[in-house]
Amino acid sequence: MISTWNKIKAWFKDSVTIVWARIQYIVGIIGAGLIAAFSGYDFTQLSSLDARSAFKMLAFAALAGVVTEACRRRTL
């Protein structure tokens, strides 16, 4: 009998990288949908970020890259 955890791991092909990629995909789709829904398609506010907000966005992207690299090197 296959346990629920083994079924979940099998769906991700026992790979942390695939889990992380699917998490990023889902969060990206939801984030893009929220931006489109609440911005009124006025994206000028995204291009006029102050330095602190721009740094936060770059730091988040860098952190996502570090986690992606760690997942790529390690699989369950």
C-alpha positions as CSV (number, residue, x, y, z in Angstrom):
1,M,0.0,0.0,0.0
2,I,1.4,3.4,-1.0
3,S,1.2,6.1,1.6
4,T,-0.1,9.6,0.8
5,W,3.4,11.1,1.2
6,N,4.8,8.6,-1.3
7,K,2.1,9.5,-3.7
8,I,2.9,13.2,-3.4
9,K,6.7,12.5,-3.8
10,A,5.9,10.3,-6.9
11,W,3.9,13.2,-8.4
12,F,7.0,15.4,-8.1
13,K,9.2,12.5,-9.4
14,D,11.0,12.5,-6.0
15,S,12.7,15.8,-6.9
16,V,13.0,19.0,-4.7
17,T,13.8,20.9,-7.9
18,I,10.4,20.0,-9.5
19,V,8.6,20.9,-6.3
20,W,10.3,24.3,-6.2
21,A,9.6,24.9,-9.9
22,R,5.9,24.1,-9.4
23,I,5.7,26.4,-6.4
24,Q,7.3,29.2,-8.4
25,Y,5.0,28.6,-11.3
26,I,1.8,28.7,-9.1
27,V,3.0,31.8,-7.2
28,G,3.9,33.5,-10.4
29,I,0.5,32.9,-12.0
30,I,-1.3,34.1,-8.9
31,G,1.0,37.2,-8.6
32,A,0.5,38.1,-12.2
33,G,-3.3,37.7,-11.9
34,L,-3.4,39.9,-8.8
35,I,-1.3,42.6,-10.5
36,A,-3.5,42.5,-13.5
37,A,-6.7,42.5,-11.5
38,F,-5.8,45.3,-9.1
39,S,-3.6,47.6,-11.2
40,G,-6.2,48.6,-13.8
41,Y,-3.6,47.8,-16.4
42,D,-1.6,50.9,-15.3
43,F,1.9,49.6,-15.1
44,T,3.6,52.9,-14.8
45,Q,3.7,52.5,-11.0
46,L,5.9,49.5,-11.4
47,S,8.5,51.4,-13.4
48,S,8.7,54.2,-10.9
49,L,9.8,52.3,-7.8
50,D,11.8,54.0,-5.1
51,A,15.3,52.5,-4.2
52,R,14.0,50.6,-1.2
53,S,11.2,48.8,-3.1
54,A,13.6,48.0,-6.0
55,F,16.1,46.6,-3.6
56,K,13.4,44.4,-2.0
57,M,12.4,43.0,-5.4
58,L,16.0,42.3,-6.4
59,A,16.6,40.7,-3.0
60,F,13.6,38.4,-3.5
61,A,14.7,37.4,-7.0
62,A,18.2,36.7,-5.6
63,L,16.8,34.6,-2.8
64,A,14.7,32.7,-5.3
65,G,17.8,32.0,-7.3
66,V,19.7,30.7,-4.2
67,V,16.8,28.4,-3.2
68,T,16.6,27.2,-6.8
69,E,20.3,26.3,-6.9
70,A,20.1,24.6,-3.5
71,C,17.1,22.5,-4.8
72,R,19.0,21.7,-8.0
73,R,21.9,20.3,-6.0
74,R,19.8,18.3,-3.6
75,T,17.0,15.8,-4.3
76,L,14.9,13.8,-1.8
